[in-house]
Amino acid sequence: MANVCIHRGAKQIGGTCIELEQDGARLILDLGLPLDAEEATPDLLPPVDGVRSPDPSLLGVILSHPHQDHHGLMRLLPASTPLFMGAAAERIIAAAAAPATSASMVVS
């Protein structure tokens, strides 16, 4: 039988984190930044094995869509944690993380 644990997102908007588990294997759906947080800091990580240090039972993190309240804490995961997302989401997150250049800045 599969187990679902909503760590965040059921009683507030933003900061979504849902853990799915079956037979000891786990996936996390979203690891979002709470809307009232100014920046991603380790103290905002939910109490889920594998988000602070590697855990072999955590198979990876699935991103539902590229809004900060769904992916904003993913950069704090251990580097070895597999991330699963669509190609468009990956491009959007990469573009948002890239530093602005003078060629991409609009000046009026």
C-alpha positions as MATLAB code, in Angstrom:
seq = 'MANVCIHRGAKQIGGTCIELEQDGARLILDLGLPLDAEEATPDLLPPVDGVRSPDPSLLGVILSHPHQDHHGLMRLLPASTPLFMGAAAERIIAAAAAPATSASMVVS';
ca = [
       0.000    0.000    0.000;
       1.253    3.473   -0.854;
       1.508    6.175    1.795;
       1.131    9.910    1.178;
       2.300   12.560    3.618;
       1.621   16.233    2.946;
       4.410   18.005    4.821;
       3.405   21.477    3.594;
       0.792   22.889    1.286;
      -2.442   21.565    2.751;
      -3.100   24.430    5.170;
      -1.214   27.241    3.449;
      -0.452   28.451   -0.036;
       3.113   27.831   -1.088;
       5.979   25.798    0.218;
       4.484   22.635   -1.208;
       6.098   19.328   -0.182;
       4.392   15.959   -0.541;
       6.124   12.660    0.244;
       5.033    9.454   -1.490;
       6.211    6.098   -0.096;
       5.687    2.484   -1.039;
       7.624   -0.513    0.261;
      10.304    1.772    1.710;
      10.993    3.617   -1.561;
      10.119    7.306   -1.496;
       9.568   10.228   -3.879;
       8.982   13.855   -3.025;
       6.547   15.882   -5.106;
       7.711   19.507   -5.021;
      10.002   21.168   -2.507;
       8.745   24.716   -2.535;
       9.708   27.950   -0.868;
       6.993   29.193    1.492;
       5.438   32.405    0.171;
       6.293   34.318    3.334;
      10.005   33.382    3.170;
      12.468   35.917    1.821;
      15.070   33.363    0.715;
      15.765   29.634    0.669;
      17.528   28.626    3.877;
      18.113   25.148    5.328;
      15.842   25.833    8.304;
      12.895   25.913    5.873;
      13.475   22.329    4.708;
      10.712   20.000    5.886;
      11.532   17.086    8.224;
      11.938   14.529    5.443;
      14.795   12.006    5.319;
      17.052   12.771    2.377;
      16.522   16.521    2.013;
      19.497   17.505    4.187;
      21.778   14.541    3.580;
      21.613   11.672    1.084;
      19.227    8.826    1.866;
      19.113    5.806   -0.460;
      15.369    5.343    0.105;
      14.686    8.751   -1.501;
      14.492    8.005   -5.221;
      14.212   11.659   -6.212;
      12.168   14.834   -6.288;
       9.485   15.455   -8.915;
       8.646   19.037   -9.842;
       5.007   19.646  -10.760;
       5.653   23.074  -12.292;
       8.313   25.802  -12.122;
       6.916   28.263   -9.589;
       9.110   29.162   -6.580;
       6.503   27.882   -4.148;
       6.957   24.434   -5.739;
      10.732   24.333   -6.421;
      12.310   27.111   -4.346;
      14.068   24.788   -1.865;
      15.320   22.233   -4.401;
      18.699   23.946   -4.681;
      19.339   23.011   -1.030;
      19.049   19.271   -1.721;
      22.155   17.085   -1.691;
      23.756   17.238   -5.166;
      23.246   13.489   -5.604;
      19.439   13.745   -5.341;
      17.785   13.013   -8.701;
      15.413   15.739   -9.912;
      12.594   15.009  -12.347;
      10.882   17.766  -14.341;
       9.806   18.571  -17.852;
      12.181   20.184  -20.341;
      10.302   23.501  -20.293;
      10.445   23.632  -16.479;
      14.178   22.979  -16.591;
      14.690   25.833  -19.069;
      12.572   28.242  -17.000;
      14.461   27.463  -13.784;
      17.837   27.752  -15.534;
      16.874   31.092  -17.086;
      15.659   32.443  -13.738;
      18.923   31.412  -12.062;
      21.169   32.914  -14.750;
      22.604   36.348  -13.993;
      21.167   39.178  -16.047;
      23.410   40.503  -18.803;
      23.375   43.909  -20.410;
      22.061   42.294  -23.619;
      18.995   40.958  -21.804;
      18.230   44.076  -19.789;
      15.568   46.460  -21.020;
      16.492   50.091  -20.679;
      13.971   52.840  -21.192;
];
